[in-house]
């Protein structure tokens, strides 16, 4: 085999393998959404209590309350963004599982494919909330 043909084959192999690798998305963080019912003072108060605990306990994480529906989320909620390698990742999940009360929580990865992240790759803790996928 000539050197030139060998070089062309090597470039083709590299391009094909690079293309295949780009299709596999990598997750580096998760979003945790905890929903509440805006017309229920008890639901809202419980969500605020959970939010304040999360914000105080894991102050290094982004946490925000969304008092109105936003994006695919049809209910008010709070969000905590958790890096995959966060040392307290399992503690946070265990805490929300035990303390969520009647609140529904959604945990999903952030791979860049928002539809898949919020559907196929998502995990619900409690009753699932129908999301609005028209946004995607």
C-alpha positions as CSV (number, residue, x, y, z in Angstrom):
1,X,0.0,0.0,0.0
2,X,1.4,3.4,-0.9
3,X,2.1,6.0,1.7
4,X,-0.4,8.3,0.2
5,X,-3.2,5.8,0.2
6,X,-2.4,4.9,3.8
7,X,-2.5,8.6,4.8
8,X,-5.9,9.0,3.1
9,X,-7.3,6.0,4.9
10,X,-6.0,7.2,8.2
11,X,-7.6,10.6,7.7
12,X,-10.9,8.9,6.8
13,X,-10.8,6.7,9.9
14,X,-10.1,9.7,12.1
15,X,-12.9,11.8,10.5
16,X,-15.4,8.9,10.9
17,X,-14.5,8.2,14.5
18,X,-14.6,11.9,15.4
19,X,-18.0,12.2,13.8
20,X,-19.3,9.2,15.8
21,X,-17.9,10.6,19.1
22,X,-19.6,13.9,18.5
23,X,-23.0,12.2,18.5
24,X,-22.5,10.9,22.0
25,X,-23.4,13.7,24.4
26,X,-21.6,14.2,27.7
27,X,-23.3,15.2,30.9
28,X,-21.5,17.4,33.4
29,X,-24.4,18.6,35.5
30,X,-28.0,17.9,36.5
31,X,-31.0,20.2,37.1
32,X,-33.3,19.4,40.0
33,X,-36.7,21.1,39.7
34,X,-39.1,21.0,42.6
35,X,-42.6,22.1,41.8
36,X,-45.3,23.7,43.9
37,X,-49.0,24.7,43.4
38,X,-49.3,28.5,43.3
39,X,-52.9,28.5,44.7
40,X,-51.9,26.4,47.7
41,X,-50.3,28.4,50.5
42,X,-49.1,25.1,52.1
43,X,-47.5,23.9,48.9
44,X,-45.7,27.2,48.3
45,X,-44.6,27.4,51.9
46,X,-43.2,23.9,51.8
47,X,-41.3,24.6,48.5
48,X,-39.9,27.8,50.0
49,X,-38.7,25.9,53.1
50,X,-37.0,23.3,50.9
51,X,-35.5,26.0,48.7
52,X,-34.1,27.9,51.7
53,X,-32.6,24.7,53.1
54,X,-31.0,23.8,49.8
55,X,-29.6,27.3,49.3
56,X,-28.2,27.4,52.8
57,X,-26.9,23.9,53.0
58,X,-25.3,23.8,49.5
59,X,-24.5,27.5,49.1
60,X,-21.9,26.7,46.4
61,X,-24.7,25.6,44.0
62,X,-27.0,27.8,41.8
63,X,-30.5,27.8,43.2
64,X,-33.4,29.9,42.1
65,X,-37.2,30.1,42.6
66,X,-39.3,30.6,39.5
67,X,-42.7,31.9,40.8
68,X,-44.2,31.5,37.3
69,X,-44.2,28.7,34.7
70,X,-41.1,29.0,32.5
71,X,-39.9,27.0,29.5
72,X,-41.4,23.5,29.6
73,X,-42.3,23.8,33.3
74,X,-46.1,24.4,33.7
75,X,-45.9,25.1,37.4
76,X,-43.9,27.4,39.6
77,X,-40.8,25.6,41.0
78,X,-37.4,26.0,42.3
79,X,-34.3,24.8,40.6
80,X,-30.9,23.6,42.0
81,X,-28.1,23.0,39.5
82,X,-25.8,20.1,40.6
83,X,-22.5,19.3,39.0
84,X,-22.1,15.6,38.3
85,X,-18.9,15.5,40.4
86,X,-20.3,17.5,43.3
87,X,-19.2,15.7,46.5
88,X,-22.7,16.0,48.0
89,X,-24.6,14.9,44.9
90,X,-26.0,11.7,46.5
91,X,-26.8,13.6,49.8
92,X,-28.9,16.2,47.8
93,X,-30.9,13.5,46.0
94,X,-31.5,11.5,49.2
95,X,-32.6,14.7,51.0
96,X,-35.1,15.6,48.3
97,X,-36.5,12.1,48.2
98,X,-37.1,12.1,51.9
99,X,-38.2,15.7,52.4
100,X,-40.2,16.6,49.3
101,X,-43.5,15.9,51.0
102,X,-46.2,16.0,48.3
103,X,-44.0,18.0,45.9
104,X,-43.0,16.5,42.6
105,X,-39.4,16.7,41.6
106,X,-37.6,16.3,38.3
107,X,-34.0,15.4,37.9
108,X,-32.5,15.6,34.5
109,X,-29.0,15.8,32.9
110,X,-27.8,18.7,30.8
111,X,-26.3,17.2,27.7
112,X,-27.4,19.9,25.2
113,X,-30.3,17.8,23.9
114,X,-33.1,19.5,25.9
115,X,-35.9,17.3,24.7
116,X,-34.1,14.1,25.5
117,X,-32.8,15.5,28.8
118,X,-36.4,16.4,29.9
119,X,-38.0,13.1,28.7
120,X,-36.0,9.9,28.1
121,X,-33.1,10.8,30.4
122,X,-35.2,12.4,33.2
123,X,-36.1,10.9,36.5
124,X,-39.2,11.9,38.5
125,X,-39.4,11.8,42.2
126,X,-43.0,11.7,43.1
127,X,-45.9,12.3,40.7
128,X,-44.7,13.4,37.2
129,X,-45.8,16.8,36.1
130,X,-46.8,17.0,32.4
131,X,-44.2,19.3,30.7
132,X,-44.8,21.6,27.8
133,X,-42.7,20.2,25.0
134,X,-43.8,22.7,22.3
135,X,-40.8,24.8,23.5
136,X,-38.4,22.2,22.1
